[in-house]
């Protein structure tokens, strides 16, 4: 059980007292979004805030990552815990009209990572003042979650060698859940993701004489159609799997009557089971090559694993449930959340250390889900996330 010495009411009260400051900080990050491994301003703002709290700061971990270290009033146990927040934005043109909208063209915090940073800073401020724990807290401010594998980059840069957290926790805001709700499960949370590219080689020619050419656009169309049969006819229906195309490029809109020489397709593959991943990879390659040959073209497939599945550890999920019920009440905790086919590179940290990943409800947003050009983080949920992180520390590193 969570220790009776963890004063949830005091934690929540203090978090609310930080709210205006953290909201201002969050909106500043929103105004100045930076993509993966470009988070120089963001990282410096985070590092400066931590240093002002008297927290030891380490910059440049995993290129642009920041790690803060907080020692408890005691460290007799030698225990430790890591809390992660991602910092990067996404390459989307923001359409929101609020005063703190993006000032960086083509970039926006459309996934709420600005809010994640504010939440972890709130927890850091409380923990740095009280230090009511026995052990060490590591604050992982991670770059490049959006497709850059920033967590892997930090790990390869010696994250857990230099900052040996025994367990790790992370959150992600979730607009389809009521504000302040905490949701998770004790196993698979999010799917693994791989990316692929297919270069179709044809033979350029005149659109009025297609028999003298090999049309790569036709071949690309055949590939798209054939690939979408892979999941339904090769994967057990009870095993989740997705293949989606995100881009097809060939020719030019003003190139009238010109059959291009090449076409390119790009997409992603989602999976939970490594056996499913293997089948999807093999069938994608053979299907693309065969579909291209049907019309006399060739296909070159590059298949690149990206993130493994995000899988919670049962013991840490149980710990999270105990603490969450104390912080937000049992009626606001969902501990059997259905897995998502989205992906998250916190998976790399969970492969190295036991831990858990959870969602923080944002409340109704009128269809503006994550990555929507008008999405904005719900600042009212900052104290909830901060309080839960702080309570997890005091429970995991209890002095009593």
Residue, then its C-alpha position, 0 to 999 in steps of 0.5 A: x500500500x502507498x505509505x501513509x506518510x505520503x501527504x497527497x493533500x499537501x502535494x496537490x495544494x502545492x502543485x496548485x500554487x505553481x499553476x500560473x507559473x507552469x502555465x506561463x512556462x508551458x505556453x512559452x514552449x508552445x510559442x517556440x516549438x522545436x523538432x527532434x534534436x533541434x530542441x536547443x531553446x527548449x532544453x536551455x529553458x528547462x535546464x535553467x528552470x531546474x538550476x534555479x531550483x538548486x537541481x544538478x543539471x546535465x545537458x546534451x544527453x542524447x544530443x539535446x536531452x537534459x537530465x536533472x538529479x535530485x537527492x533526497x533527505x536521505x540516501x540510505x537505501x540507494x534506491x532511485x526512480x526516473x521520470x520522463x517528459x518528451x520535449x519535441x514538437x511536430x512538423x505541422x502548420x498551426x491553425x490555432x488563434x490563441x495568443x501563444x500559438x507557434x511563431x515557428x513556421x511549419x512547427x507546432x506543439x500538436x502532441x502536447x509535449x510542452x505540457x509534459x515538460x511543464x508537468x515534470x517541472x512542477x514535480x521537480x519544483x516540489x521534490x527539490x523543495x521537500x526532498x521527502x524521500x530516501x534515494x535519488x530522482x532522475x528527471x529525463x527531459x527527452x528529445x526526438x520522441x516524434x519518430x527520431x528515437x530520442x529515448x534510444x539516443x539517450x540510452x546509447x549515450x549512457x543514460x542508465x550508466x550515468x543515471x541508473x534509475x531502478x524504475x521509470x515512469x512517463x505520461x502522455x496527455x490524451x484528449x479522448x479521456x475526461x480531464x484529470x483521468x489516469x488510464x493505463x494497463x499492466x501490459x501492452x500499451x502501444x504498438x511497435x512501429x517500423x517505417x518503409x520506403x518503396x522506390x518504383x523504377x519504371x521507364x519514362x515516356x509519352x502519355x499518349x504512347x504508354x506501350x512504349x513506357x513502363x508506368x511507375x504510377x500504375x505500378x505504385x497503384x498496384x503495390x498500394x492495393x496489394x499491400x492492403x491485403x497483407x494483414x487480412x490474409x496473412x495475420x491472425x485476426x485476433x493479432x493487431x496489425x496495421x500497414x498504412x501509406x503516408x506518401x506517394x510521389x511521382x511526376x509533376x502536376x504540370x507535366x502533361x502527357x509525361x509518364x515519369x521514370x520513378x515513383x516513391x511510396x512511404x509508410x508505416x507498419x504497426x504490430x505488438x508481436x515480433x512474429x507478426x512483425x516478421x511476417x509483415x516485413x517479409x510479405x511487404x517486401x515480396x508483395x511490393x516486388x511482385x506487384x511491380x513486376x506485374x506491369x514490368x517495373x521493379x520495386x526497391x524496398x527499404x524496411x526500417x524498424x523504428x520503435x518496439x511496443x510499449x509494454x508496462x511492467x505489472x508490478x509498476x502498473x500496480x504501484x501506479x494504480x495505488x498512487x493514482x487512486x490516492x491522487x485523483x480518486x478511484x473513479x478517475x482511474x482506468x487500470x484496464x485501458x485497451x492498447x493503442x496502435x499508436x507508438x511511443x519511444x518510451x518503449x526503449x526505456x521500458x526495455x531497459x528498466x521496469x516501469x509504466x506509461x500512463x495517459x492523462x485525460x485532457x477532456x473534450x476538445x471538439x474533435x481536435x485530437x493529437x496532431x490536429x493543427x488546432x490542438x492545444x494542451x489543457x493547462x488545467x491538468x498540469x497540477x494533476x500530472x505533477x502531483x502524480x509524479x511527485x507521489x510516485x516518487x514519495x511512495x517508491x522512495x519512502x523514508x519510512 
